[in-house]
Amino acid sequence: MPEQQQREEKKDWIPARVVLGILLFSISAITTMLTSSMPIIIVKIVIPPETSIFGDPQCKTGNDTLEATPEPPPDISTRYPWSQVQQSIILSIYHLGQTVTHIPGGLLAEKFGARGVVFWASIVSAVCTALTPICAEGHYSLVIINRFIVGLSGGVVNPAAHATIARWVPLNEKSKFLWCIIGGSAFGPIVTYPLCALIMSEWGWRAAFYITAAIMFVIAVIWFFLMHNTPQQHPRITARELIYIEGSLGYKFSTTKVPKFPAKKVLTSRHVIALVFLFTGDAWGILFPATYGPKFLKEALGFDIYATGGLIALPYLARLLFGIVFSQVTDAVGARKIISTTCLRKIIAIFSNLVPALFLFLMAVMGCNPYYSIICLTLSLGFNGASVGSSVANPHDLAPNFAGTIFGIQATLGSLFNAFSGFIAGAITKDKSGLAEWQLIWDIGGGVYVFTALVFFIWGTGERQPWNDVEDSAEQN
């Protein structure tokens, strides 16, 4: 029976795009789970110094009751004497690993498809995560190498996901599928913090690595069997859905030959450079609180890690929910063409960058109350969810044929900046980890948000770039 006839006879019980959205959400969530688990686990891995450098006297008094949770028995909580600088390197090195593979991840997904690229990267991440306790027993440098490899593997996932969206998703649904990536990355910490806190309280910190690695392995296998690189390759897609996708992409895309990446034009484009700046601010606003939020609450405010397990997940729940709202609004305004795409992206950037900056500045003056700090973190990360309509969507505006690679470029520089920001935080808190030191850290974060947004307001655009279309190798859908 001809393939076209087979497709026409299929019933549209579950659209292939729905399955794709679930897969993108799931792989983003578990990738972020492996990223966000280390900041909460490391608090129980290290031995507190004999001469405390943590907190301020005024904070200790108010939060003493939160320290009542008993420590796990010694046989499941072996600790290591890692310094603040060593801990900062361990927490930051993941992002440095990402910088190496973001661009190759986009290029590989555009050339070979995201199915195999993401699968093998996820398997490597799962294996390395499971080996982390063994590395810790050897030497902290082995943990650094291990986390670097996990970063290498995790770095390909988001660019590959963007390359997939460029091939699968109609223009009027873009923000919804981009939310699947952002929503997944927010959902990961929502589950990770309370899950790891529970696991560590029952079985020790080693079990937290084993269980998260096992979850990654399961999700990777599901991805491999259900994911297909293009709608045309999907064996169960209906003819109706395939025709809809092919007729609604809104741009030229080759199904037979990958256009050559116009590297010089991309790297010298002021619009791409402005996008990179905007995304760098977004990345800081996501990754820095995720990496150092638990340490701030524990060390500066004396807020117990087991108590933070549930509450520290609230900012990511807010980001997930705000992302839903902003993705719906962005798609609705874009479909009605009420304003230009450029204007839309810049308006959304106010919510994704400037509003979160305000709450980071407020973090610096909240004092010792951990609940006020969590409220500020929640609203800062919540409004960062608006990036689904700004920095995350803009690569698809500029050049959908190369959206994966462009996202890889912006993610590379954003991750590199965040890796060095971790070293800066380690240097600031090396001798004292109190309110004054963390106030400086949060002020720097707010300043980065504001500066990067201003660059995008000046040079950013939502217009399709002429170098996106390569006539001799692209076909009109």
N, C-alpha and C positions, 0 to 999 in steps of 0.2 A: 504494500500500500504506500503510495507517495507520502513524503513527509508532510507536505502542506495539508493533505486530506486527513492525516492522522491528527494534526494540530486542530483542524476544524471540528473533529469529533470529540475532542477533549472537553470536559466540563470544568468551568471556572470555579471550583470549590474554594481553593485558596490561591489567590493570585501569586505568581512567582515573585512579584515585587514585595509582597508581604513577608515571604520567607527570607528574601534578601535583607529586608529591614531588620528582622529578628536576628539574623546572622551577624550583621554589622554591629548591632547593639551588643550582642553577646561577646563577640571577639574584642570589642573595645572595652567592655566591662572587665573581662578577665585579664586583659593586658594591663589595665590600670590597677587591678587588684594586686598584681605582682609588683607594681611600682609603689603603691601606697601602703603595702604591708610592712615594708622595712622600717619606716619611721616609727610605727607603733611597737614593732617587735624589738627594735634596738634598745628601747628604754629598759627592757627586761633582760637584754643580753649583757649590758655593761655593768661594771661595778662602780657605784658612786664613789667619788674621791673622798678620802678621809677628811680632808679640809674642804668643806663645802664651798663651791663657787656659785651655788644655785640660789636664786630668789633674793628677796628683800625681807627684812624682819616684819614690816607692816603687812606683807602678803602672807607670810607663814602663819601669823596669828589667825587671820580670817579663814584660812582654808585648812586648818589642822584636821578638822573633822573628816575631810575628804581623804585623809591618809589612813583611815582605819581599816581599809581592806587588807587582810593578811596576805603576806607573801606566800607563794607556792612553796611546797617542801623543797629542801635543798637538792634532793636527788633529781628533780625535774627542772631546776632553774640554775644550772651552771652559768657563771658570769665571767666576763673577761675584762681586763683593765685597759680598755681602749680610751684614749684621751678625747677631748672635745674636737680637736683637729682631725683625728683619725675617724671619729664618727661622722664628721662633716664630709670627709672624702668618701666614705662608704655611702652616704646618702646622696651625694652629688654625682658620683661616677656613673650612675645609670644614665643620667642625662648626657654626659659626655659620650657614652657609647652610642646613644641615639644619633648624635650628630654625624657619625660615620655612615649610618645606613639609611637615613631619611631620603636622601636623593637617590641612591641606588635602589631603594625600595620602590619609589615611584617609577623609575625607569624600567625596572624588572617587571612590575605589574602591568605597565603599558605595553611591554613587549611580549611577555609570556602569560599574562593574566594573574589575578590576585589569588586564585585558588591554591596553587602549589606554593607560591611565595609565602603567604601567610601561614599555611599549614606547617611547613618546615621550620619557619621562624618560631612558631608557637611551641613546637616540640622541643626545640633547643632551650627555650625559656623555661619550660616545665622541668626538664632534666637539671638545668643549672640551679633552679630554685630548690629542688629536692636535695641537691648536693651542698647547699649553703651551710647546714650544721657541721658537716664534715670539714668544710673549709675553715669554719670558725675554730674548730678544735686544733687545726694546724697553725694558722697565723692570720692576723687581721688582713695582711696583704693578699692572702688567698681569697678572702671575702671581697676585697676590692676588685680583683680580677674577675671573680664570679659575677659580681654585679655589673661590671663593664660588659661582659658577654650577654647578660640578660638585657642590657640596654641596646646592644647591637641587634639582638633579635627583635625586641619590641619596637625599634625604630622604623621597621619596614611596614608596620601594621596600618597606621593612619594614612600614609601616602598611598598604599595599595588600596585602601578603602575609598579614597577620593578617586582614584583611577577607575574603580568599579562603578561608582556613582555616575561618573562622566559617561559611561557606556550604557548604563541601565535606566537612568532616571529622567523622565520628562522635566522640562523647565519649570512647570508650575508645581512640581513636587520636590524640587531640589532641597529646600530648607527642611522639609520633614525628614528626608534621609540623612541630611547633614546632622540633624538632631539625633539620629540613631547613633552617630559617632560620639557626639557631645553627651547625649543622655547616657550612653554606655560608660563613658569615661567618668561621669558623675555617679552612676550607680555602683561602679566598682568600689570606691571608698565607702559608700553607704553600707555595703555588705561587709567590707573588709574590716573596718574598725571594730564593730561589735563582735564579729566572728572571731577575729584574732584575739581580742580580749577574753572571750569565752574559752577559746581553745587553750590559751596560755594559763588561764586560771585552773583548768582541769588537767591538762597534760603537759604543760610547759611550752616554751617558745619554739623548740624544735618541731613539735607537731604542727605549728602554724605554717611552717614552710612546706611540710609534707602534704598537708591537706590542700593548700592553695595550688601546689604543683599538680596534684591529682585533678583538681577542677579544670585547670588549664588543659591538661591532656584530653579530658573528655570533650571540652568545647572544641578543641582543635580537630578531633576526629569527626565530630558532627559537621563542622565547617567543611571538611574535605569531601564528605559524601553528599552534602546538600548544596554547596556553592557551585556556580557555573560562571565562567568569565564574562560571557556576553549573553544577551537574550537569545541570539541565534543558536547558541550552543546548548541551551537548556532543553532537555528531552521532554519535559512535562508542561512547558508553557503553552497556552492556547494560542490559536491563530489570532484571535481578537486582541489579546494582550500584546502579542508581538507587533501587530500592525499599529496599535496605539503607541507603543514605545518608539517604534521606528519613525512614526509620523510626528512625534512630539518632542524630540530631542532639541530641535531648534538650531542645530548647527551641523556642519559637515564633519563626518566621522568615518574613517576608513575601517571596514571590516576585513580587509584582505592584507593591508600593509600599514605598518606603523610609520607615521610621518617622522621625519628627522627632527630632532629637538633643536630649535633655533637658539642655541646657548648664548651667543653674543647678544642677540636682540633682547632676550629675557633678562640677562644679567646687567644690561645697561639701561633697561627701562625704568624710568623714575616711578612709574605706577607700581611695578613689581617691588621696587625698593621701599616705597611707602607702605605696601602691604606687609613686607617683612617687618618693618618697624611696628606696625599695628599688632601683628601676631606675636611679636616678642613681648609686648606689654601684656597681651592676653595670657601668654604662656607663663610669664612671671606670676600673674594673678591666680593661675590655676595651680602650678607646681610648687610654688614657694610655700603657700599655706598648707598644702598637702604634705610637703616634706617636713616642715618645721612647726606646724600647728601643734601636734602632740607634745613636742619638746618644749615649746613656749608655755603651754598650759601646765606641764609637769614641773619644769625647772624654774620658770620665773614666777608662776602663780601658786605652785605647790598643789596643783590639781591632780589627783591620783589617776594613773593610766587606765585603771579599770573603770573609773567613773567617766573618763573621757571617751572610752570606747563607743558609747552610744551617742553622747552629745556632740562629739567632734564630727560625727557623720551628718549632722544637720545641714552644714553648708553645702554638701553635695546633693542632698535631697532638694534643697532650694535651687541649686543649679539645674538639676534635672527638670524640675517643675517650671522654672522660669524659661528654660530652653524650649519647652513645649509651647508656651505662650508666644515667645518671640518667633519661633519657626512658623506658627500659624499666621501671625500678623505679617511677617515678611512675605510669605507666599501670597497672602491675600492682597496686600498692597502691590506687590510685583505683578500679579495676574491682572489687576485692574488698571495698571499703568497710571496710577494717580500722580506719581512723581517719577523722575528719572531714577535709574538704577544707582547712579552715582550719589544722588541726594539721599536715596534710601539707605545705602551703605553707611554714609556719614552720620545720618541721624541715629541709626542703630549703634554706631560706634560710640556715641555719647553714653548710651546705656551700658555698653560692654566694657568701656574703659574709664570714662570720667566718673561715673557713679561709683563703681567699685573702688576707685582711688580715694574718693571721699571717705568710705568706710575704713580703708586702711589707715588713713590719717587719724580717724577717730580711734582706731585700735591703739594708737600711740598715746592716747590721753585717757584711756578707760580705767587706768589704775589697777588695783588688785582683784577686782571682781571678775571671776572667770566667766560668769554667765553673760555679763555685758560684752566681754571679748568674743564669746561664741556668737552672740547676736550680730556683732559687727562682721565676723568671719562669714556668718550665714548670708547676710545681705550682700557682702562683697562678692562672694562666689556665686550667689544667686543671680545678680545682675550680670556677672561674667557670662552666664548662659546665653545672653544676647549675642555673643560672638557667632552664634549659628547664622546670624544675618549680617555679619560684618566680615571679620578676618577669615572665618572658615568658609564662607560662601564666595568671597572675592576671587579666588583662583578660577572658579567656574565661570565668572563673568569675563575675566581677562582672556582665558584660553582654555576652553573645555578639553581640547585635544591633548593638552599637557597639564591638566589640573593636578594629576598625581605628582608629577615632577615639581611643579611650582610649589605645591604644598610641602613637598620634601625639602625644597630650598628654604622656605620660611620656617619650617619646623627644625631644620638643621641649625640655623642661626639662633632661633629661639631656645633650643635645647643647649647650645653652646653657652649662651648668655646665662641660662639658669644653672648650668654646671659651675660656672665661675661665681655666680651669686652664692652658691653654697659654700664655696671657699671663703667668700667675704663674710658670710654669717659665722663661720667657724672662727675666723680671726677676731670678729667683734666680741664673741662670747667665750673666747679662749680663757680669759682670766676671771671673768665674771659674767654670769648668765642671769641678770636681773632686769628690772623694768627699764632702766635707762638704756641698756644695750638693745633690748627688743624694741623700744620706741624708735631708736635710730633705724633698725631693720625695717620696721613697718613704714616709716617715713620714706625710706629709699624706694620701697615697693610702690607707694603711692606716686612718687615722683616719676618713676619709670612709666607707669600707666599714663600719666598726663603728657609727658614728652612724646611718647610714641603715638598717642592719639593726635597730637598737634601736627606731627609729620604727615599722617594720613589725611587730615583735613586739608592740608596744603596741596599735596601731590597725588592723593588717591583718586581712583576712578572706578566706575562700574561698567565702562564701555568695553566691548569686544575688541581685542587688539588685532591689527592686520596680519601679524605673523602667526596667528592661530591657524589660519586656513592655508594648507599646502595643496594647491590645485592638482599637482601631478600624482599625489598619492592618497587623496581623500575622495570619498564618494558622498554624494548628496543623499541623505536619507529621505 
